[in-house]
């Protein structure tokens, strides 16, 4: 594909429309380079799509991002799906969203196999000994980052505190917390609307990089306009794509089978990812670790570390969960653990991301008609506030298992505490990249393993 980067002289000329194949090449490039979490992925797409190729204007890009921010699911992947859909209809969206995920899927399956097959060798143990404290610091930083953006007043602070108490002390399920927060937000939009106006945003949309293919004045294409008939067709099609594998799994293995329960559990998880991957991780932790026992708390921390250091959305950690769960449960027998692990990884990824595509294809135009209305945005604002308290609980959960690996009655791990403090200083004080912090802590853990 020829780079469509323009010089200042031709910025006033609208760029040529790329073919679907040209767009697919770029989406594959973005999928392979999408490190750094949602912020880094959104910035990468902005540079490629807005600044260099000018396929979409600054204002339209931010408008699309706002759609994705009010939907459950990984916003960066949904943004890619949305822009691909806007440019090349449904197949464009499928290709853009799919290529955003596939590189990470293949990488994580390979790393998960190495982890399960060779994770008990000293080299791997040393690396993950250093990585676990780093992950604790990363989740704590996520709490701070989301909290500073979401908690704009005492009401939202109160919602965050209540959600923390609910999950930490009362063990209230995450879906119940989300539902109660939405009700509080809806009531608040009527009795105290000023407390639930979302603040911040993603910056002003006044910057212009020149004439864009999809510019501020470009009309919404017919396929992206809302209609009830199209909504019904898309929702029905998405439902069938979910129902067919669920019915097949139930018929082949039964409802209580590991793979069937994975499909059902991660379908629910996909519908609760308001606020990004860190918002749904507590729910995944509650279910996959606490309820089903598909993996241990230590393995969950390791999976989050792998998810942080591979391209793609962080929610791809569910691929690791599915792989390890299939490997551990071995529902096809001990001689076919790898087959079960691969099935778990692929099924979990399918059920996690299918709703994201449906939300964009069916819900994007519908969200546009309600964008900016306080009755619609207030529940989402309250949910985001509640998520802060839930993520803080996750940070404490990880910290407990890292610093007291044998439980409260066991010894305190001073070395892990020192690594966690070092990681926190690097993240908070020096604003180091997450991948750099994890790699550095892994190296420290390896040295400790070799020396002690």
C-alpha positions as CSV (number, residue, x, y, z in Angstrom):
1,X,0.0,0.0,0.0
2,X,1.3,3.4,-0.9
3,X,1.5,5.8,2.1
4,X,-1.1,8.5,1.7
5,X,0.8,11.0,3.8
6,X,0.4,14.5,2.3
7,X,2.6,17.5,2.3
8,X,1.4,21.0,3.5
9,X,1.0,22.1,-0.1
10,X,-1.8,19.6,-0.9
11,X,-3.6,19.8,2.5
12,X,-6.5,21.6,1.0
13,X,-7.1,18.8,-1.5
14,X,-9.4,16.0,-0.4
15,X,-7.5,12.7,-0.4
16,X,-8.5,9.8,-2.7
17,X,-10.9,7.2,-1.2
18,X,-8.9,4.1,-0.3
19,X,-10.1,0.7,-1.5
20,X,-11.2,-1.9,1.0
21,X,-7.9,-3.8,0.5
22,X,-5.8,-0.6,1.2
23,X,-7.8,0.1,4.3
24,X,-7.4,-3.5,5.4
25,X,-3.6,-3.1,5.1
26,X,-3.7,-0.1,7.4
27,X,-6.0,-1.8,9.9
28,X,-3.6,-4.8,10.1
29,X,-0.7,-2.4,10.8
30,X,-2.7,-0.7,13.5
31,X,-3.6,-4.1,15.0
32,X,0.0,-5.1,15.2
33,X,1.2,-1.8,16.7
34,X,-1.7,-1.1,19.1
35,X,0.3,-1.2,22.3
36,X,-0.2,1.2,25.3
37,X,-3.8,0.6,26.2
38,X,-6.9,2.6,25.0
39,X,-5.1,6.0,25.2
40,X,-2.2,4.8,23.1
41,X,-4.4,3.0,20.6
42,X,-6.7,6.0,20.1
43,X,-3.7,8.2,19.7
44,X,-2.2,5.8,17.1
45,X,-5.4,5.8,15.1
46,X,-5.7,9.5,15.3
47,X,-2.2,9.9,13.8
48,X,-2.8,7.4,11.0
49,X,-6.4,8.3,10.1
50,X,-6.7,12.1,11.0
51,X,-3.2,13.6,10.8
52,X,-1.5,11.6,8.0
53,X,-4.0,10.1,5.7
54,X,-6.9,12.5,6.4
55,X,-9.5,9.8,5.9
56,X,-11.7,11.4,8.6
57,X,-11.7,14.9,10.1
58,X,-10.7,15.7,13.7
59,X,-14.3,16.6,14.6
60,X,-15.8,13.5,13.1
61,X,-13.1,11.3,14.7
62,X,-13.9,12.7,18.1
63,X,-17.6,12.4,17.5
64,X,-17.1,8.7,16.6
65,X,-15.0,8.3,19.8
66,X,-17.8,9.8,21.9
67,X,-20.2,7.1,20.5
68,X,-17.8,4.4,21.5
69,X,-17.3,5.9,25.0
70,X,-20.9,5.4,25.9
71,X,-21.1,1.8,24.7
72,X,-20.0,-1.2,26.7
73,X,-16.8,-2.8,25.2
74,X,-13.3,-1.8,24.3
75,X,-13.6,1.7,23.0
76,X,-10.5,1.6,20.8
77,X,-11.5,-1.6,19.0
78,X,-15.0,-0.2,18.6
79,X,-13.7,3.1,17.2
80,X,-11.7,1.1,14.6
81,X,-14.9,-0.9,13.8
82,X,-17.0,2.3,13.5
83,X,-14.6,4.2,11.2
84,X,-14.2,1.0,9.0
85,X,-18.0,0.7,8.9
86,X,-18.4,4.4,8.1
87,X,-15.9,4.1,5.2
88,X,-16.7,0.7,3.7
89,X,-20.0,-0.5,5.2
90,X,-20.4,-3.7,7.2
91,X,-17.4,-5.5,5.7
92,X,-15.2,-2.5,6.4
93,X,-16.2,-2.6,10.0
94,X,-15.7,-6.3,10.4
95,X,-12.3,-6.1,8.8
96,X,-11.2,-3.1,10.9
97,X,-12.5,-4.5,14.2
98,X,-11.3,-8.0,13.4
99,X,-7.8,-7.0,12.5
100,X,-7.6,-4.9,15.6
101,X,-8.0,-8.2,17.6
102,X,-6.5,-11.0,15.6
103,X,-2.8,-10.2,16.0
104,X,-3.3,-10.1,19.8
105,X,-5.3,-13.3,19.7
106,X,-2.5,-15.2,18.0
107,X,0.2,-13.7,20.2
108,X,-1.7,-14.4,23.4
109,X,-2.5,-18.0,22.4
110,X,1.2,-18.6,21.8
111,X,2.2,-17.0,25.1
112,X,-0.5,-18.8,27.0
113,X,0.7,-22.1,25.7
114,X,4.3,-21.3,26.8
115,X,3.0,-20.2,30.1
116,X,1.0,-23.4,30.7
117,X,3.6,-25.8,29.3
118,X,6.7,-24.2,30.7
119,X,5.5,-21.9,33.5
120,X,7.1,-23.9,36.3
121,X,10.7,-23.6,35.1
122,X,12.9,-21.2,37.1
123,X,13.3,-18.8,34.3
124,X,9.5,-18.3,33.9
125,X,9.0,-18.3,37.7
126,X,11.6,-15.5,38.1
127,X,10.0,-13.4,35.3
128,X,6.5,-13.6,36.8
129,X,7.8,-13.1,40.3
130,X,8.8,-9.6,39.2
131,X,5.8,-9.0,37.0
132,X,3.1,-9.6,39.6
133,X,4.0,-6.6,41.8
134,X,4.2,-4.4,38.7
135,X,0.7,-5.4,37.7
136,X,-0.5,-4.4,41.2
137,X,1.0,-0.9,40.7
138,X,-0.5,-0.7,37.2
139,X,-4.0,-1.4,38.4
140,X,-3.6,1.1,41.2
141,X,-2.5,3.7,38.5
142,X,-5.6,2.8,36.5
143,X,-7.7,3.5,39.6
144,X,-6.1,6.9,39.9
145,X,-6.3,7.7,36.2
146,X,-10.0,6.8,35.9
147,X,-10.8,8.4,39.2
148,X,-9.3,11.8,38.4
149,X,-11.3,11.9,35.2
150,X,-14.6,10.6,36.5
151,X,-15.0,11.9,40.1
152,X,-15.8,15.5,39.5
153,X,-17.9,16.2,42.6
154,X,-18.9,14.8,46.0
155,X,-21.9,12.9,44.6
156,X,-19.7,10.9,42.3
157,X,-17.1,10.4,45.0
158,X,-19.9,9.0,47.2
159,X,-21.0,6.5,44.4
160,X,-17.4,5.4,44.1
161,X,-17.0,4.9,47.9
162,X,-20.3,3.0,48.1
163,X,-19.3,0.7,45.2
164,X,-16.0,-0.1,47.0
165,X,-17.8,-1.0,50.2
166,X,-20.3,-3.1,48.3
167,X,-17.8,-5.3,46.6
168,X,-15.0,-5.3,49.2
169,X,-17.0,-5.8,52.4
170,X,-20.4,-7.1,51.2
171,X,-19.2,-9.1,48.2
172,X,-22.0,-7.7,46.0
173,X,-21.7,-9.0,42.4
174,X,-20.4,-6.6,39.9
175,X,-23.5,-6.6,37.7
176,X,-25.6,-5.6,40.7
177,X,-23.3,-2.7,41.4
178,X,-23.5,-1.6,37.7
179,X,-27.3,-1.8,37.8
180,X,-27.7,0.1,41.0
181,X,-25.3,2.8,39.8
182,X,-27.3,3.2,36.6
183,X,-30.5,3.7,38.7
184,X,-28.8,6.3,40.9
185,X,-27.7,8.1,37.8
186,X,-31.1,8.0,36.2
187,X,-32.7,9.4,39.4
188,X,-29.9,11.9,39.7
189,X,-30.6,13.2,36.2
190,X,-34.0,14.4,37.5
191,X,-33.3,15.6,41.0
192,X,-29.6,16.7,40.8
193,X,-28.7,17.0,37.1
194,X,-25.7,19.3,37.6
195,X,-23.9,16.5,39.5
196,X,-24.1,14.1,36.5
197,X,-22.9,16.2,33.6
198,X,-20.0,14.3,32.2
199,X,-16.9,16.5,32.2
200,X,-13.6,16.4,30.5
201,X,-14.1,14.8,27.1
202,X,-11.4,14.2,24.7
203,X,-10.3,17.7,23.8
204,X,-11.6,20.3,21.5
205,X,-12.4,19.5,18.0
206,X,-11.3,22.7,16.5
207,X,-7.9,21.5,15.1
208,X,-7.8,21.0,11.4
209,X,-5.3,18.8,9.5
210,X,-6.7,19.8,6.1
211,X,-9.5,18.6,3.9
212,X,-10.5,15.1,4.9
213,X,-12.2,12.3,3.0
214,X,-15.0,12.3,5.6
215,X,-15.0,16.0,6.6
216,X,-17.1,18.0,9.1
217,X,-19.7,18.7,6.4
218,X,-19.7,15.3,4.8
219,X,-23.3,13.9,5.1
220,X,-23.8,10.7,7.0
221,X,-23.8,7.9,4.4
222,X,-27.1,6.0,4.0
223,X,-25.9,2.8,5.6
224,X,-25.0,4.7,8.8
225,X,-28.4,6.4,9.2
226,X,-30.7,5.0,11.8
227,X,-33.8,3.0,10.8
228,X,-35.9,0.6,12.8
229,X,-35.9,-2.0,10.1
230,X,-32.1,-2.0,9.8
231,X,-31.8,-2.2,13.6
232,X,-34.0,-5.2,13.8
233,X,-32.1,-7.0,11.0
234,X,-28.7,-6.3,12.6
235,X,-29.8,-7.3,16.2
236,X,-31.4,-10.5,14.9
237,X,-28.3,-11.4,12.9
238,X,-26.0,-10.7,15.9
239,X,-28.3,-12.8,18.2
240,X,-28.2,-15.7,15.8
241,X,-24.4,-15.5,15.7
242,X,-24.4,-15.8,19.5
243,X,-27.2,-18.4,19.7
244,X,-25.8,-20.9,17.2
245,X,-22.6,-21.6,19.0
246,X,-24.3,-21.6,22.4
247,X,-26.9,-24.1,21.3
248,X,-24.2,-26.2,19.7
249,X,-22.1,-26.2,22.8
250,X,-25.1,-27.1,25.0
251,X,-26.3,-29.8,22.6
252,X,-22.8,-31.3,22.4
253,X,-21.6,-31.0,26.0
254,X,-24.4,-29.9,28.2
255,X,-25.2,-26.7,30.0
256,X,-22.7,-27.3,32.9
257,X,-19.8,-28.1,30.6
258,X,-16.7,-25.8,31.0
259,X,-16.9,-24.5,27.4
260,X,-20.6,-23.8,27.6
261,X,-20.3,-21.9,30.9
262,X,-17.3,-19.9,29.4
263,X,-19.6,-18.8,26.5
264,X,-22.4,-17.8,28.9
265,X,-20.1,-16.1,31.4
266,X,-18.1,-14.0,28.9
267,X,-21.3,-13.0,27.1
268,X,-22.4,-11.4,30.4
269,X,-18.9,-9.9,30.8
270,X,-19.1,-8.3,27.4
271,X,-22.3,-6.5,28.3
272,X,-20.8,-5.0,31.4
273,X,-17.6,-3.4,30.1
274,X,-18.7,0.2,30.6
275,X,-15.5,2.1,31.5
276,X,-13.0,0.0,29.7
277,X,-11.2,-3.3,30.4
278,X,-10.3,-2.4,34.0
279,X,-14.0,-2.0,34.7
280,X,-14.8,-5.6,33.7
281,X,-11.7,-7.3,35.1
282,X,-13.2,-7.4,38.7
283,X,-16.2,-9.2,37.3
284,X,-14.0,-11.6,35.3
285,X,-11.9,-12.1,38.5
286,X,-15.1,-12.8,40.6
287,X,-16.3,-15.4,38.1
288,X,-13.3,-17.0,36.6
289,X,-11.3,-17.2,39.8
290,X,-13.8,-17.0,42.6
291,X,-16.8,-18.9,41.3
292,X,-15.6,-21.2,38.5
293,X,-12.0,-21.7,39.6
294,X,-10.8,-21.8,36.0
295,X,-7.5,-20.2,37.2
296,X,-5.9,-19.0,40.4
297,X,-5.5,-15.4,41.6
298,X,-1.8,-15.7,40.8
299,X,-2.5,-16.8,37.2
300,X,-5.0,-14.0,36.8
301,X,-2.3,-11.5,37.6
302,X,0.1,-13.2,35.2
303,X,-2.6,-13.0,32.5
304,X,-3.1,-9.3,33.1
305,X,0.6,-8.8,32.7
306,X,0.6,-10.6,29.4
307,X,-2.4,-8.6,28.2
308,X,-0.5,-5.3,29.1
309,X,2.5,-6.3,27.0
310,X,0.8,-7.5,23.8
311,X,-0.9,-5.4,21.1
312,X,-4.6,-5.1,21.1
313,X,-7.2,-4.1,23.7
314,X,-6.5,-5.0,27.3
315,X,-9.7,-7.0,27.5
316,X,-7.8,-9.6,25.4
317,X,-6.7,-10.9,28.8
318,X,-9.9,-13.0,28.5
319,X,-8.2,-15.1,25.8
320,X,-5.6,-16.1,28.4
321,X,-8.4,-16.9,30.9
322,X,-10.1,-19.1,28.3
323,X,-6.9,-20.9,27.4
324,X,-5.8,-21.5,31.0
325,X,-9.3,-22.5,32.0
326,X,-9.4,-25.1,29.2
327,X,-6.0,-26.3,30.0
328,X,-6.7,-26.6,33.7
329,X,-10.2,-28.1,33.5
330,X,-9.2,-30.4,30.6
331,X,-12.8,-31.2,29.6
332,X,-11.6,-33.4,26.7
333,X,-9.3,-35.4,28.9
334,X,-5.7,-35.0,29.9
335,X,-4.4,-36.1,26.6
336,X,-6.2,-33.3,24.8
337,X,-5.5,-30.4,27.1
338,X,-4.1,-28.3,24.3
339,X,-7.3,-28.8,22.2
340,X,-9.5,-27.7,25.1
341,X,-7.3,-24.7,25.8
342,X,-7.4,-23.6,22.1
343,X,-11.2,-24.1,22.1
344,X,-11.5,-22.1,25.3
345,X,-9.4,-19.2,24.0
346,X,-11.2,-18.9,20.7
347,X,-14.7,-19.3,22.2
348,X,-14.1,-16.7,24.9
349,X,-12.7,-14.2,22.4
350,X,-15.8,-14.8,20.1
351,X,-18.3,-14.3,22.9
352,X,-16.5,-11.2,24.3
353,X,-16.2,-9.3,21.0
354,X,-19.3,-10.3,19.2
355,X,-21.5,-7.7,21.2
356,X,-19.0,-4.9,20.3
357,X,-19.6,-5.4,16.6
358,X,-23.4,-5.5,17.2
359,X,-23.3,-2.4,19.3
360,X,-21.5,-0.5,16.5
361,X,-23.5,-1.8,13.5
362,X,-26.9,-1.5,15.3
363,X,-26.4,0.9,18.1
364,X,-24.1,3.6,16.6
365,X,-26.8,5.5,14.9
366,X,-29.2,5.1,17.8
367,X,-26.6,6.4,20.3
368,X,-26.1,9.4,18.0
369,X,-29.7,10.4,18.4
370,X,-29.4,10.5,22.2
371,X,-25.9,11.9,22.5
372,X,-25.7,14.8,24.9
373,X,-29.1,14.1,26.6
374,X,-28.6,14.1,30.4
375,X,-31.2,11.3,31.0
376,X,-29.0,9.1,28.8
377,X,-25.6,10.2,29.9
378,X,-26.2,10.4,33.7
379,X,-26.5,6.6,34.2
380,X,-23.2,6.2,32.3
381,X,-21.5,8.9,34.5
382,X,-22.7,7.1,37.6
383,X,-21.5,3.7,36.3
384,X,-18.1,5.2,35.6
385,X,-17.9,6.5,39.2
386,X,-18.9,3.1,40.6
387,X,-16.2,1.5,38.5
388,X,-13.5,3.5,40.3
389,X,-14.4,1.8,43.6
390,X,-14.5,-1.6,41.9
391,X,-11.1,-1.2,40.4
392,X,-9.6,-0.1,43.7
393,X,-10.9,-3.4,45.1
394,X,-9.2,-5.2,42.3
395,X,-5.9,-3.5,43.1
396,X,-6.2,-4.5,46.8
397,X,-7.1,-8.0,45.8
398,X,-3.9,-8.3,43.6
399,X,-1.8,-6.6,46.3
400,X,-2.9,-9.0,48.9
401,X,-2.0,-12.1,46.9
402,X,1.3,-10.6,45.9
403,X,2.4,-9.3,49.3
404,X,1.0,-12.3,51.3
405,X,1.3,-15.2,48.9
406,X,0.5,-17.7,51.6
407,X,-2.4,-15.7,53.0
408,X,-2.6,-13.4,56.0
409,X,-1.1,-16.0,58.3
410,X,2.0,-16.3,56.0
411,X,5.1,-14.2,55.7
412,X,5.0,-10.7,54.2
413,X,7.0,-10.6,50.9
414,X,9.3,-7.6,51.3
415,X,11.0,-8.1,47.9
416,X,7.6,-8.0,46.1
417,X,6.7,-4.9,48.1
418,X,9.9,-3.2,47.1
419,X,9.3,-4.1,43.4
420,X,5.7,-2.8,43.6
421,X,6.9,0.5,45.2
422,X,9.5,0.9,42.5
423,X,6.9,0.2,39.8
424,X,4.5,2.7,41.3
425,X,7.2,5.4,41.5
426,X,8.1,4.8,37.8
427,X,4.4,5.0,36.8
428,X,3.2,7.9,38.9
429,X,6.4,10.0,39.3
430,X,8.3,9.4,36.1
431,X,5.3,8.4,33.9
432,X,7.1,5.5,32.4
433,X,5.5,3.3,29.7
434,X,3.7,0.3,31.1
435,X,5.6,-2.1,28.9
436,X,8.9,-0.7,30.1
437,X,7.9,-1.0,33.7
438,X,6.8,-4.6,33.3
439,X,10.0,-5.6,31.4
440,X,12.1,-3.9,34.1
441,X,10.3,-5.6,36.9
442,X,10.5,-9.0,35.1
443,X,14.3,-8.5,34.9
444,X,14.5,-7.7,38.6
445,X,12.4,-10.8,39.4
446,X,14.7,-13.0,37.3
447,X,17.8,-11.7,39.1
448,X,16.1,-12.4,42.5
449,X,15.2,-15.9,41.4
450,X,18.8,-16.6,40.3
451,X,20.3,-15.1,43.4
452,X,18.0,-16.5,46.0
